[in-house]
Amino acid sequence: MNIGYIPKLSLDGVKNPFQANMTGMIQKTHTLDEVAKPSFQNVLSNSLENLNNAVIQPDAMMHDAMTTGSVDVHDLMIANAKAELLVSITTQVATKVVQAYDKILQIQI
């Protein structure tokens, strides 16, 4: 197809001109089965699983540091700060979601 090419409209047997098909153009439509999209449940469960792992990691590192002494204190502090930051962000996101839900409920139809 050349740039600037405008295909002809085919109005044969069409009662509504807004339903006319363009001739000479290939239209590929994707169904929901063809395009893999993660579900909201999967995204939420993966996020919470990552949060849980981030919170458990400093505890395990602290246990190893106290029993074997093989863990660097800097790594322990970084893991602890990361877990604290993730919990804070998750709390803020959950608060915003609840606030948005309350605003949606207040909409009058």
TAHU-V313415 format. One line per field, one symbol per residue. burial: # if it has 24 or more other C-alpha atoms within 12 Angstrom, else .. Layout:
# TAHU-V313415
burial->???
This chain:
# TAHU-V313415
burial->..................................................#..##.##..##.............#..##..#..........................
